[in-house]
Amino acid sequence: MKITVLSGGTAGAKMAYGFKSAGADFNVIVNTADDEDVLGLYISPDFDSVLYSLMDTFDFDRNWGIKDDTFNFFDWLDRYSSKPYIALGDRDLAVHVLRSFLLKRGKTLSEAFTEIAALSGVGVKIHPPSNDRLTTVVKVGGNELTFEEYFVKRIGGRLESIYVKGSERARASPEAINAINESGALVIAPSNPLASIYPILSVRGIREAVRKFKGPRVAVSPLRGNVAFKGPASRMMGDLGLEANPYGVALLYSGFIDKMVIDSSDAGLADSIQRAGIEPVIFDSIYMKDKGEISEFVRMFLSKILLG
């Protein structure tokens, strides 16, 4: 069965690694609303995380970048007072340069992603939801800034609003739509529902394709209780007046999924999730700390949810 995974952040990278280690037939639609232009280079953090996990070079200890990468170039920028807030590893830099080169030669973002994935030998296609530019914008303390800056700089204060700039006019990439239409199942990774999955679904064509999809549509909860496994998802949901637990995530995904995998510690929320029209599937643990746990979780997920 062909599977399409909606992905963003570290959790998306983990799911991609797990699916590949299990030998699954899958592709990925990855959040691109965190993409930034840095020193003339096009940076795509979520694409890179998925790519490196598929290459088995992702730094799962640091949860970003390439394992054992060096930062000579990045540190040298201090000499010129030009060091950006996004760290650029020396090996990581090669992908940024190549992607920027391909885009400047007139390639679409989809074409650049496909070419880089093919050259990297990962055997999995990674698609943007749109070839148009998307940017997640948050408001904190009355000021608007990109989510990437908010997240990387650990900006404090209450999140007042979030929206995806450009989504109202963005066209779904044909490659992403084809991936959905040719799949037998859709999986939403345990990524931040507001910062990673919402930007993908904010593109009308993607949103409609997921709503109309006839096969299994399954999400993995990014929260255990009211705590996210990584990142600010629970705080963001609370700030915006949403219920910061798996039930709150289920409400956000209403109409887009049929089942949601939750941790056994959240079994008390199962009835509420069921009443929201989503079938809860309880796993002993949904925490994926290292490669071994990632592989074990995904094998169980495949056998119990999609292939069983």
N, C-alpha and C positions, 0 to 999 in steps of 0.2 A: 504493500500500500504506500502510495506517495503521500508525504506529509508536508504541509507548509507550516512553518513556525513563525509567529509574530514575536519579534525580539527587540530587546534593548538592554543596555547596561551589562553588568557582570552576570546577572541571572540568565540573560539571553546567551551569553558566551558559554555559560555552564551547560545549558540545555543543548546547545549546538555540539559541544564536546561530547556530551552523553549520547546524543543520537548517532553521532559518527562512530563512537566506540562500540555502539550496539549494532552497527552495520545497517542502520535504517536508511531508507530511500527518502530523502527530504531536501527541501530548500528553505531559505530564510528570507523573510521580509523584515528589514531592519530599520529602526528609527533613524531618521536623518535630520531631525529638528534640533539636534545638538551640534550640528556641523558648524564650524567656524573658519574664518579666513585668518590665518596667523602668519605674519611676515611674508605675505604673498602666496602662502600654501593653503590648499583646501584640506582641512582636518575633518575627519569623520569618525569620531570616537567609538560609536557603537558598531559601525562596520568593521573597524580595526579590531575591536575586542572579539567579535565573532570570527573574523579571519584568523587571528592568532590562535584562538582556541582550536579551530579546525586544523591548523598547522602544528598543534601541540607545542606552541611556543608561548602561550599566554601566561602571564605571571599571576597565578591564582593566589599567591601569598599577598601581593600588593593589590590585586584585583583590577589591574589595568596594565597595558603595555606588554612588552616582550620580556620574558624571564632573562635575567642576567644581562640586560641591556646596559650600555654605558651612556653617559650624558655629557660628553666632552663638548659637543656643539652647543648644547643648551647652556652649559655653564660658561662657555666662552662668550656668550652674548652679554654677560654681565659687564664685560670690558667696554661694550658699546652702549650700555644702559638700555638695552633692547630685549631683555629677557621677558618672554610672554608669561602669562599666568598658567598656560597649559604647557606641561612638561613635554619636551620633544626628545625622545631617545635617539641614539645614533642609528640603530637598525630600523627603528620605527620611522625615522625620517625618510628612509628610502621609499616607503609606501606613500607618504605624503607628497614627495617630489613626483613620483610616477603618476599618482592620481591627478595632481595639478597639471602635469604635462599633458595627460590624455584629455583633460577637460579643455585646456587651452588649444588643443588641436581640433576641437569641435565635437568630441565624443559626448554623448549624454552621460548623466550620472550612472544610469543602468549599464551602459556599455563599458564605462570605466570600471565599475564594480565587477562586471563579468570578466573583463580582461585580467584584472588583478587577481581575482580568485583562480582563474585558469592558469595564469603564470605561477601562482603559488602552489598549484598542484593539489588543491584541497578536495576536488571532486564534488563540490557542493556549490550551487548557485546562490548568490546573495543579492537580493534586489532592494532598491529603495522603493518606498511607497509611491513616490512621484519623482520625476526629473526636474520639477520646479523646486525652487528654494523654499524650505520650511524652517521656521525658527520658533522655538518655544520661548515665550516671553512671560516672566513673572513680575508681579509688583510686590515690593517689600518696602515698608516705611514710606509709601507714597511714590517710590521710584521704580521705574521699569528697568529690567536688565534681562539678559538671556538666562535661561535655566542653567546653561553650562557654566556661566560665571557664578551664578548663585550657588551651584553645587560645588564647584572646584574651590572657590574661595571661602566656602562655608559661611555664607552671609547669614547673620543672625536676624532675628525679628520675625514677626508673624507674616506668613504668606497671605496676601490679600486677594490675589487673583492670578489666573494662569490662562493663556490662550496661545494658539499656534498661528503665528503671523504667516500669511501666504496660503493658508489652507483653503480659504474661501474661493480661491481661483485655481488652485493646484489641480492638475489632471493626474489621475492614477497612471503609473507607468504600465505600458502594455505587458512588460515582463512580469510584473507583480500580479496583474489580473490573470494572466495565463497560468502562473504558478498556482493561484487559488483554484481556478477552474479545472485544472488538470490533477488536482489532489483529491485523495479519498478522505482526508481528515485535516482539520485545522487545530493547531495547538497555540495557545497564548502562554509564553514563558512566564515564570514568576518575576517579571520585570515590574518596575514602578508603573502602576496603571495610569498615573497622571502625566509623568514625564517621558515615559517610553512607549506605552501602548496607545494612549490617547492621541499623540501626534500621527501615528499610523492610521488610526480610524478617523482622524479628522479630515482625511482626503476622501471626498464623496464617493468616488468610484470604488475605493477599497472598502469603505463602510458598507456600501450597498452589496458588494460581492460577498462580504462576510455574513451580512444579514440573510442573504438568499441562499447561502451554502447549504447543501442538502446532507452532507456527510456529518460525522461526529465533529463537534466543536468543543474543545476542552481547554480550560485554563488551570494553571497551577497557582494556588494562592501565594502571593508574595509576602503575606503576613502570617505570623503565628501568634495568636492572641492579638494584642495591639502593637506588636513590635515587628518591624521589617527586618528581614535577614541582613540587608545592607541598604544604606542610603536613607533618604529622608521621606520615604513614601508615607509612613504612618503620621509623621508630623505634618506633612503637607495636607493629608486628608483631614486631619483634625483641625488645622487652621482654616480650612475651607468649609467647615461645618459638616463634614461627612463622617460616617461611622468608621473609625479606623480599626477595622478587623476584617476577617474573611467575608463576613456578611456584607459589610460596606463595599468590598471589592465586587462581590456578586451583584450588588445593585448597579454598580458602574458598568458591569459587563452584560446587564440584562438585554436580551435580544441578539447578543453576539455569541453566546456560548450555551451549550446544553448541559455540560457537566463542569464541576470544579473540584479539583483535588485539594483537600484540606488536611491539616495535621490532626492526629488523634487527640491532641490537647484541646482542639477546637470542636470536638464532637458535639458539644452543647449548642453549637450554632447550626447544626445540620438541618433541624426542622425549619428554622427561619430561611435558610438558603433554599430549601425545598419549596417553601411557600412563595419564594421569589421566582419560581419557575425553572430553577436550576438544580440538577441532581448533584448532591454532594457525594464525593467519593473519599472515604477516610483512609489515609495511610498512617502507619505507625509513626513515621517521621518524614517530613518533606524538606528537612534541612540538608543541604549539600555543601559540606565543608571542604572536601578535597576531591581529587580525581576519583578515588575509590568509591566514595559516597555518591558522587555524580553518576558514575556508571551504574552503580547498583540501583539508584532511584530510577533512572531512565529505563533500564531493563524491566523493572517492575511496572513502571508506567506503561510501557509498550505492551507487556503481556496481559496486564489487568484491564487496561482501558481501551486500547486500540486493536490488539491482535488476539485477545482472549476470547 
